């Protein structure tokens, strides 16, 4: 199936060294799709580096590029909510700003749009530190046991979703790690159709991932939010 329009957003926090190459890669993927209409949105989550200035400097080169900046840091979940709210087209894709995905693989997602409302990427070989892999596996296991979420890689930062799905699952009440879990669980409960696509995952060229440790306040709050979500949806 072909789609005619696409919104793409990139959550970004302190990605001044990666954001230009990621935007270039997104544009290459969009060129392959030959869409009638598209937009690229960078959701700058109150970065303390030059991320916003880099994006602003690229807007002349990429006329469809838009910058949305949070005045305070809202975390990854907050950036996802803003990205969907700001997107104006029927289909919405998002990918991380760190350059660990190749957005040219969006063509594999679009192939699934005739039969699915959400196309969820999964990392074929995850290029992340061992600790991060263990934490994600733990979250995936808890989400499966508590909520029945059985996707291969719920936290993969490469997805293609109808905006109508986002509107249907509102409100999203959780933050950080749990936002994607809440989104997917609510979408499944409402009968939306899922498809999964394997994608390549590459090492970061610059910077460090922002995921917290098991001892962080963010991790503890996310753990509590997950059980609150289970209580509400049971």
Number of C-alpha atoms within 10 A of each C-alpha: 8 13 16 13 17 23 24 25 30 26 26 25 25 21 24 22 18 20 23 19 14 22 23 15 17 25 21 14 17 21 11 12 18 13 13 9 13 20 20 23 22 25 27 28 24 19 19 13 13 13 22 24 11 16 21 14 11 15 13 10 10 15 10 14 20 17 16 18 16 15 10 10 15 17 20 23 19 19 26 21 20 20 24 23 12 15 20 16 18 15 24 24 26 23 24 21 27 27 24 21 23 18 24 16 18 22 14 15 23 17 15 19 21 10 12 19 21 27 24 26 27 22 19 12 11 17 15 14 10 9 11 17 12 11 16 17 14 12 19 19 15 16 22 15 11 15 20 12 19 14 19 15 17 22 21 19 20 25 22 25 22 20 20 13 19 20 12 13 17 13 11 17 12 21 22 20 24 25 22 21 23 26 20 22 21 21 20 16 10 12 9 15 13 18 16 18 19 16 22 16 18 16 13 15 11 12 12 10 12 10 16 14 13 13 8 11 11 17 18 14 15 19 17 14 20 24 16 12 19 14 11 8 13 7
